[in-house]
Amino acid sequence: MIRSHEDRGGSPPGFGTPALMRSLEPLLAAKQGRPSDAAQQLFYDAREAATDEGEFERLQQALKLDPGNVGALPAVLRHRPVAPEDEIERP
């Protein structure tokens, strides 16, 4: 009989935080020095910027290096002015 991980009293093998980090380490090491690394650092720097303008500038730089940066994409949208016709009416 096959038992679930709950029946064995633990989490599923390979799904804990240490196992996840071990599986990501080779992927992260292979990406070292790529534009996406610099873009991710710019995203982190943007979050710590002293002004909104500084944040926006760093986010734009990050997206130039890596247009698919999943941190910078939604963050830069916060800086986009919303036209009145784009606003959502809230109840």
N, C-alpha and C positions, 0 to 999 in steps of 0.2 A: 504494500500500500504506500502511495506517495503522500507525504504529509506536507502541509503548507508551512511556511516559516513561522506563522503564528503558533502552530501546534508544537514546534520545536522550541518556542520561547525566545525567539530572537528576530532580528531583521533579516531580510533576504540577503544572501551572500552577494557581495560586490555592490551593494547599494548604500553602504554607510559613507559618511563624509571622507574618512581616510582612504577608502577604496576608490571613491570617485576622484579624489585629488591625485592618487597614484596613476589612475588611468588617463588623467588630463596632462600630467607632467610631460610625457613624450611629445604630445601635440603642441604644448606651449613652448617647449624647448626648440622644436622644429621651426616655430614661427619667430624666434628671437631675431630682432634686427629688421623685421619687415615693416613696411609702412603702416600696417595695421597696429603694430606695437606703439609706434609714435602717435598714431591717432588716438589710441586708447589712453595714452599718457596725457595727451592734450585734453581729452574729455575729463580726466580726473583733475587736471589743472583748472579747467573751466569751472568745475564745481567749487573750487576754492578761490575763484577770482573775487577781487574786492568790489568790482562794479559789474552791473549788468552788461555794459559795453565790453568789458574785458572777457566776461563769460561768453558772450556771443561771438567775439572775435576768435577765441580759442575753439569754440564749437565749429565755426566755419573752417578753420584750419584743419581740424580733425576730419571733417567730411571731405575736404579736398584730398587728403591722404587716403582715406578709406570711406568711400561714399555709402557703404553698407554698415557703418558702425552703429550698432543697435543702442548704444548709450547716447550718442550725439544726435541721432535722428529725432527722437521725441523731444529731447532737451532744446534743440534749436527751434522747434515748432512753438515753444512757449514764448519766443521772442518775436514771432510773426504777428504783425498787427491784424486784428480781426475786424473785417468790414461789418457794418451793421447787418447786412443781409446774411452773413455767415453765423451770426450769434444764435444760440439756441435759447428759446424761451423756457424759463424754468417755472414750474407751477408754484 
